[in-house]
């Protein structure tokens, strides 16, 4: 059957906050293989929030959206404290699911989501959108040129924001779950290894407060060191990963949209990558998996493992930076 013979996949979107609106606009304008057929938001009296599609039905109760026969797949862009209950309802309805990172605010809830999702027998994908960034993809294409990997450095620094809503949405946890979860996932992708132990320092350790700065050292099963720097304390944004190998170094900067190589053997180089619509590319990968039935490029297991690494980071910080093992289940 040709690609053109497929009818557009009917998508129901749960969550119409700032990030959820991005998903909605891409589905409406940039994704001909899908159709936004319903949305759900918690606040009444605001319509669906979409000027370009005012007739899309809006449910206050997300259970009604999931039950809508027009909804062939569900996209969830809600605060992670709500994810467990929503994912369980989607799994019971046996509909495909794409859920924004982090999968859950705690490892316990992430594991419960994974257990319950297995009963659905459907495509279930975590939206770790940084995997689809052009600079990260270009870095992976050139990674073999720097020889055997020696260590990795990952940085995500963003400006401060009001944390009151974030504290509620992330169960009192802060920047590690909000933005650092991208880096914890990227460690597994770039090293093709699992994180074995972590040692982390935070400015404030939950539940005493929501952290705004974390510095960590992650060790993989093969003994590869990965240095982690995540914060929300200064103006301006930096997002960068550096790979240091035996034959050179590679750096991907997804804020400046470029890849830089330093190598005595292959020479130096710098390549602009352009702005990649990571949310759109994530949606395309999800729809493709739903249509083909193939395993999505980022599974719920991947999402769970990133949260399990984060859980170990919090445990280490609570113990004054002690080295602790990552517990996978």
C-alpha positions, 0 to 999 in steps of 0.5 A, a space after each residue: 500500500 502506498 503512503 498516499 493511500 493512507 487517510 490522515 491519522 486522527 489525533 487527539 491532543 491533551 494539553 494546550 499550554 504553551 508547549 501543547 499549542 506548538 504541537 497543535 499548530 504543527 499538526 494543523 499546518 505542517 503534518 498532512 499525514 495527520 489531522 487534529 480532531 479533538 483537544 482537551 484543556 482543563 480550563 473552561 470558557 477558553 475554547 480550544 485556544 486555536 485561532 486557525 481551527 476554532 471548530 476543533 472540538 474541545 473536551 474539558 474531560 480528557 476521558 471523553 477525548 480518548 473515547 472519541 471514535 475520531 481519535 485514532 492516536 493521543 498526544 499528551 503534553 501535560 505537566 508530568 504529575 498528570 501523566 500516569 493517570 492519562 497514560 493509563 486511560 489511553 492504554 485501557 482504550 488501546 490507542 497509540 500514545 505520544 507523550 512529552 518528556 519527562 515521562 513522569 516526575 519519579 521513577 516509580 510512576 514511570 515504571 507504572 506507566 510502562 507496565 500499564 502501557 504493555 497491555 495496550 499492544 499499541 505504539 507508545 512513544 516518548 517525545 524526547 525531542 532533542 534526538 530530532 535536532 539537526 545539530 544532534 543528528 549532524 553530530 551523530 553522522 560525524 561521530 565515527 570520525 573522532 575514534 574511540 569515545 573517551 568522555 562526554 560533556 553535556 550542558 543546558 543553561 537557561 534563564 530563570 523563570 517563575 517556578 511556582 507552577 513548575 514545582 506543582 507540575 514536576 512534583 517539586 523537582 526542577 531543572 533536571 527534570 524540566 530540561 536536563 532530562 534531554 541530556 540524560 536521554 542523549 547520554 544513552 544515545 551517544 554512548 550506546 551504553 547505559 548509565 551505571 552510577 551517578 554523583 550529583 550536586 544541586 543548589 537545592 535538593 528536593 523536597 526542600 526546594 526545586 533545584 535550579 542548578 545541577 552539576 553531575 558526573 555519570 559513569 556508564 557500564 563500560 566506564 565512560 565518564 559523562 559530565 553534566 551541567 544543567 541550570 536556570 540561573 543566568 540570562 541567555 541560553 546554551 545547549 551543547 554536547 561535546 564528544 572527546 575521542 581518541 582522534 578528535 573532538 566534536 561539539 554540537 550546539 543546538 542553540 547556535 545551530 552548528 557542529 564544530 570538529 577539531 581533529 589532527 587527522 580529519 582537520 577542523 571544520 564548522 557546519 551550520 545546521 539550520 533550525 530543525 522543527 524538533 516537535 514536527 519531526 517527533 510527530 512525523 516519527 510517531 505517525 510513521 510508527 503508528 502507520 507501519 506498526 514498527 517500534 518508535 525511535 524513542 520508546 516508553 522504556 527510553 523515557 523510563 530510563 531517563 527518569 530512572 537516571 534522574 532519580 539516581 541524581 536526586 538520591 546522590 544530591 540528597 546524600 551530599 554527592 555520594 556515588 549511587 547506582 542507577 536502579 533500572 526496573 
